[in-house]
Amino acid sequence: MVSIQQMQYIVTVAEERQFQRASERCFVTQPTLSMQVKKAEQTLGNQIFDRSRSPLELTEYGKELLVIIRDVLTEYSRVKLLGEQRSGIYREQVKVGIIPTIAGYMLPGLFQEWMRDLEGVELIIEEMKTEEILVALEEKTIDMGILAGPVHQPKWRTTVLFHEEIYAYAPTIKDETISPFDLEEYHPWLLRKGNCLRTQMIHFCELKEKSKQGWNYEGGNIELLVKMVDLHGGYTLIPSNYRDLLHLKDVVRIHSDTLKEYPAREIIAVSSNRNPKWSSMEKLVRLVQLKYYKNGEDQLKLLSWK
């Protein structure tokens, strides 16, 4: 049977798609890494990588094998974890990916609580786009993702954290509520492509491709879009927790044309069903829910990030 070390080499090569970079990550020479992968292929009786492609590609067999190997390595980490816990030298490392439009207020708002209540846990947090989080979960390079849902994947554990209404920041609009139809006469300031809040804004406000001709800037963060609205007019969409963080007063509720529904996004935590670190992650989840969950969230229309 292939060794744990060979399995780790295979996963690294699959991620890097090049033997040289993979060998640098594994702290071995390229010939050593290539030889070990070749031995694994001989043991298994099948080719894992198509070496005629550049960059390297997994064979069909390799794609099926990679899923099994990742599960085996996860179970192996549990064996290692048990030993370290018994010996008293264990410090659990939890890696979390968070989309930028949540990280902007959640990290300042909860970092102290996480550090205080997650004693003995090394928390590693990285801002990632939604698609990057889903890939990282699949490749098991992060333990949990915090993002806007929904995400439907049976092998993943999905926990609803809270619902967050989305407002229009538009200082020139004096009404308390406005419809997407009424927003058409105002200039929209958007996050750049890859941000799910941008997609939600386009769908709910029914922005058409032809209306994009006048857009001359797409921002990387909400604070910058707020400044563009202040300087040049128009509007941008603001999640309710950003409204509170930035102390914005000139926000307008948006209602659908047909029903008195208000746009909102569902914030979720996603992790593997079999992650041995769930106990620590559950503490993190409960702290988020305790701070941001609100009762009476009726009349909200949950938007999809796709």
C-alpha positions as CSV (number, residue, x, y, z in Angstrom):
1,M,0.0,0.0,0.0
2,V,1.2,3.6,-0.6
3,S,2.6,5.4,2.5
4,I,1.2,8.5,4.2
5,Q,4.2,10.4,2.9
6,Q,3.5,9.4,-0.6
7,M,-0.2,10.4,-0.2
8,Q,1.0,13.8,1.0
9,Y,3.3,14.1,-2.0
10,I,0.4,13.2,-4.4
11,V,-1.9,15.9,-2.9
12,T,0.8,18.6,-3.1
13,V,1.6,17.7,-6.7
14,A,-2.1,17.8,-7.6
15,E,-2.3,21.3,-6.0
16,E,0.8,22.7,-7.6
17,R,0.5,20.9,-10.9
18,Q,4.3,21.0,-11.2
19,F,6.9,18.8,-9.6
20,Q,9.4,21.6,-8.9
21,R,7.0,23.8,-6.9
22,A,5.6,20.7,-5.2
23,S,9.1,19.6,-4.1
24,E,9.8,23.0,-2.7
25,R,6.7,22.8,-0.6
26,C,7.5,19.4,0.6
27,F,11.2,20.3,1.4
28,V,12.6,17.5,-0.7
29,T,14.4,17.4,-4.1
30,Q,12.5,17.1,-7.3
31,P,14.0,13.7,-8.2
32,T,13.0,12.4,-4.7
33,L,9.4,13.6,-5.1
34,S,9.1,12.3,-8.6
35,M,10.5,8.9,-7.6
36,Q,8.0,8.6,-4.7
37,V,5.0,9.5,-6.8
38,K,6.2,7.0,-9.5
39,K,6.5,4.3,-6.8
40,A,3.0,5.0,-5.6
41,E,1.7,4.7,-9.2
42,Q,3.5,1.3,-9.6
43,T,2.1,0.1,-6.3
44,L,-1.5,1.1,-7.3
45,G,-1.1,-0.1,-10.9
46,N,-2.4,3.1,-12.4
47,Q,-1.1,6.4,-13.6
48,I,-2.1,9.3,-11.3
49,F,-0.7,12.2,-13.4
50,D,-0.7,12.9,-17.1
51,R,2.9,14.0,-17.5
52,S,2.4,14.9,-21.2
53,R,0.4,17.9,-20.2
54,S,1.9,21.2,-18.9
55,P,1.0,22.0,-16.3
56,L,0.4,18.5,-15.0
57,E,-3.1,17.1,-15.0
58,L,-4.7,14.3,-13.0
59,T,-5.8,11.3,-14.9
60,E,-9.4,10.2,-14.5
61,Y,-8.1,7.6,-12.0
62,G,-6.1,10.3,-10.3
63,K,-9.2,12.4,-9.8
64,E,-11.0,9.6,-8.1
65,L,-8.0,8.6,-6.0
66,L,-7.4,12.2,-4.8
67,V,-10.8,12.3,-3.1
68,I,-10.0,9.1,-1.2
69,I,-6.5,10.2,-0.3
70,R,-7.7,13.4,1.2
71,D,-10.2,11.5,3.4
72,V,-7.4,9.1,4.5
73,L,-5.1,12.0,5.4
74,T,-8.0,13.6,7.4
75,E,-8.4,10.4,9.4
76,Y,-4.7,10.1,9.9
77,S,-4.6,13.6,11.4
78,R,-7.2,12.4,13.9
79,V,-4.8,9.6,15.0
80,K,-2.0,12.2,15.4
81,L,-4.3,14.6,17.2
82,L,-5.3,11.9,19.8
83,G,-1.7,11.2,20.6
84,E,-0.8,14.9,21.0
85,Q,-3.9,15.5,23.2
86,R,-2.9,12.7,25.5
87,S,0.6,13.9,25.8
88,G,-0.5,17.5,26.5
89,I,1.5,19.1,23.7
90,Y,-1.4,19.8,21.3
91,R,-2.4,23.2,20.1
92,E,-5.2,23.0,17.6
93,Q,-4.9,25.0,14.4
94,V,-8.1,26.1,12.7
95,K,-8.0,27.8,9.3
96,V,-11.0,29.9,8.3
97,G,-11.7,31.6,5.0
98,I,-14.0,34.6,5.1
99,I,-15.3,36.7,2.2
100,P,-14.2,40.4,2.3
101,T,-17.7,41.9,2.8
102,I,-18.1,39.9,6.0
103,A,-14.5,40.1,7.2
104,G,-14.6,43.9,7.2
105,Y,-16.9,44.0,10.2
106,M,-16.7,40.5,11.7
107,L,-13.0,40.6,12.4
108,P,-13.0,43.9,14.3
109,G,-16.2,43.0,16.0
110,L,-15.3,39.5,17.2
111,F,-11.5,39.0,17.2
112,Q,-11.1,39.7,20.9
113,E,-13.9,37.2,21.8
114,W,-12.4,34.6,19.6
115,M,-9.0,35.0,21.2
116,R,-10.4,34.9,24.7
117,D,-12.9,32.0,24.3
118,L,-10.9,29.8,21.9
119,E,-8.1,29.1,24.3
120,G,-5.6,26.6,23.1
121,V,-6.6,27.2,19.4
122,E,-4.3,28.8,16.8
123,L,-6.8,30.6,14.6
124,I,-5.7,31.4,11.1
125,I,-8.0,33.7,9.1
126,E,-7.7,34.6,5.4
127,E,-9.9,36.8,3.3
128,M,-11.1,34.8,0.2
129,K,-13.7,35.1,-2.5
130,T,-16.7,32.7,-2.4
131,E,-15.4,30.5,-5.2
132,E,-11.9,30.4,-3.6
133,I,-13.5,29.3,-0.3
134,L,-15.4,26.4,-2.0
135,V,-12.2,25.2,-3.7
136,A,-10.2,25.4,-0.5
137,L,-12.9,23.4,1.3
138,E,-12.8,20.8,-1.4
139,E,-9.0,20.6,-1.3
140,K,-9.0,20.7,2.6
141,T,-6.7,23.7,2.8
142,I,-9.1,25.4,5.1
143,D,-11.3,24.0,7.9
144,M,-14.2,26.3,7.6
145,G,-15.6,29.0,5.3
146,I,-17.8,32.0,6.3
147,L,-19.7,33.3,3.4
148,A,-23.1,34.3,1.9
149,G,-25.2,31.3,1.1
150,P,-26.9,29.2,0.0
151,V,-24.4,26.4,-0.6
152,H,-25.9,22.9,-1.2
153,Q,-23.3,20.1,-0.8
154,P,-24.3,16.9,1.1
155,K,-20.7,16.2,2.3
156,W,-20.4,19.6,3.9
157,R,-21.9,20.8,7.2
158,T,-23.7,24.1,6.7
159,T,-24.7,26.2,9.6
160,V,-26.8,29.4,9.3
161,L,-25.1,32.2,11.3
162,F,-27.5,35.1,10.7
163,H,-29.5,37.0,8.1
164,E,-28.4,40.5,7.1
165,E,-30.6,43.0,5.4
166,I,-29.0,45.0,2.5
167,Y,-29.6,48.7,2.3
168,A,-28.9,51.4,-0.4
169,Y,-26.5,54.0,0.7
170,A,-27.7,57.1,-1.1
171,P,-27.5,60.5,0.7
172,T,-29.5,62.3,-2.0
173,I,-32.5,60.0,-1.5
174,K,-34.7,61.3,1.3
175,D,-37.4,58.6,1.2
176,E,-37.3,55.8,3.9
177,T,-37.8,53.1,1.3
178,I,-37.3,52.8,-2.4
179,S,-37.9,50.2,-5.1
180,P,-35.3,48.8,-7.5
181,F,-37.2,50.5,-10.3
182,D,-36.8,53.9,-8.7
183,L,-33.0,53.3,-8.3
184,E,-32.6,53.1,-12.1
185,E,-32.1,56.9,-12.4
186,Y,-29.2,56.8,-9.9
187,H,-25.6,55.8,-10.7
188,P,-24.7,52.4,-9.2
189,W,-21.3,51.9,-7.6
190,L,-20.3,48.3,-7.6
191,L,-17.7,46.0,-6.1
192,R,-15.4,44.4,-8.7
193,K,-16.2,41.0,-10.2
194,G,-15.8,38.0,-8.0
195,N,-17.6,39.6,-5.0
196,C,-20.9,38.0,-4.3
197,L,-22.5,41.3,-3.1
198,R,-21.9,42.6,-6.6
199,T,-23.9,39.7,-8.1
200,Q,-26.7,40.2,-5.6
201,M,-26.9,43.9,-6.4
202,I,-27.1,43.2,-10.1
203,H,-29.8,40.6,-9.7
204,F,-32.0,42.4,-7.1
205,C,-31.7,45.9,-8.7
206,E,-32.2,44.3,-12.1
207,L,-29.2,46.1,-13.6
208,K,-28.9,45.4,-17.3
209,E,-25.7,45.1,-19.3
210,K,-26.6,48.1,-21.3
211,S,-26.8,50.2,-18.2
212,K,-23.1,49.4,-17.4
213,Q,-21.9,51.8,-20.1
214,G,-21.7,54.7,-17.7
215,W,-19.8,52.8,-15.0
216,N,-16.3,54.1,-14.7
217,Y,-15.1,52.5,-11.5
218,E,-15.6,49.2,-9.7
219,G,-14.3,49.2,-6.1
220,G,-12.4,46.7,-4.0
221,N,-14.1,47.4,-0.7
222,I,-17.3,48.9,0.6
223,E,-15.7,51.8,2.4
224,L,-14.2,53.1,-0.9
225,L,-17.6,52.8,-2.6
226,V,-19.2,54.9,0.2
227,K,-16.6,57.6,-0.5
228,M,-17.4,57.5,-4.2
229,V,-21.1,58.0,-3.4
230,D,-20.2,60.9,-1.1
231,L,-18.1,62.6,-3.8
232,H,-20.1,61.8,-7.0
233,G,-23.6,60.9,-6.0
234,G,-25.5,57.7,-6.9
235,Y,-25.8,54.7,-4.6
236,T,-24.2,51.5,-3.5
237,L,-25.4,48.5,-1.5
238,I,-24.6,48.3,2.2
239,P,-25.0,45.2,4.4
240,S,-26.7,46.2,7.7
241,N,-23.6,45.4,9.8
242,Y,-21.5,47.6,7.6
243,R,-24.0,50.4,8.1
244,D,-23.5,50.0,11.9
245,L,-19.7,49.8,11.6
246,L,-19.4,52.9,9.5
247,H,-22.2,54.8,11.4
248,L,-24.0,55.6,8.2
249,K,-27.2,57.5,8.5
250,D,-28.2,58.1,4.9
251,V,-29.3,54.5,4.2
252,V,-32.6,53.6,2.5
253,R,-34.5,50.3,2.7
254,I,-35.1,48.7,-0.6
255,H,-38.4,46.9,-1.2
256,S,-39.4,44.7,-4.1
257,D,-41.9,46.1,-6.6
258,T,-44.6,43.4,-6.1
259,L,-44.2,42.6,-2.4
260,K,-43.1,44.4,0.7
261,E,-39.9,42.3,0.8
262,Y,-36.5,43.6,1.7
263,P,-33.3,42.1,0.2
264,A,-31.0,40.2,2.6
265,R,-28.2,37.7,2.5
266,E,-27.9,34.6,4.6
267,I,-24.5,34.3,6.2
268,I,-23.4,30.7,6.7
269,A,-20.5,28.6,8.0
270,V,-19.4,25.7,5.9
271,S,-17.1,22.9,6.9
272,S,-16.5,19.2,6.2
273,N,-18.9,16.8,7.9
274,R,-15.9,14.8,9.2
275,N,-13.6,17.5,10.3
276,P,-12.1,16.5,13.7
277,K,-11.8,20.2,14.7
278,W,-15.5,20.7,14.8
279,S,-15.6,21.2,18.6
280,S,-13.4,24.3,18.3
281,M,-15.2,25.5,15.2
282,E,-18.5,25.2,16.9
283,K,-17.4,27.6,19.6
284,L,-16.4,30.1,16.9
285,V,-19.8,29.6,15.3
286,R,-21.7,30.1,18.5
287,L,-19.9,33.4,19.2
288,V,-20.8,34.7,15.7
289,Q,-24.5,33.7,16.2
290,L,-24.5,35.3,19.7
291,K,-23.3,38.6,18.4
292,Y,-25.2,39.0,15.1
293,Y,-28.3,36.8,15.2
294,K,-31.5,38.9,15.5
295,N,-35.1,37.9,16.1
296,G,-38.0,39.3,14.0
297,E,-36.3,38.9,10.7
298,D,-39.5,38.8,8.7
299,Q,-40.2,40.1,5.2
300,L,-36.7,39.4,4.1
301,K,-36.0,38.2,0.6
302,L,-32.8,36.1,0.7
303,L,-30.6,36.7,-2.3
304,S,-28.3,34.1,-4.0
305,W,-24.6,34.9,-4.5
306,K,-24.6,33.2,-7.9
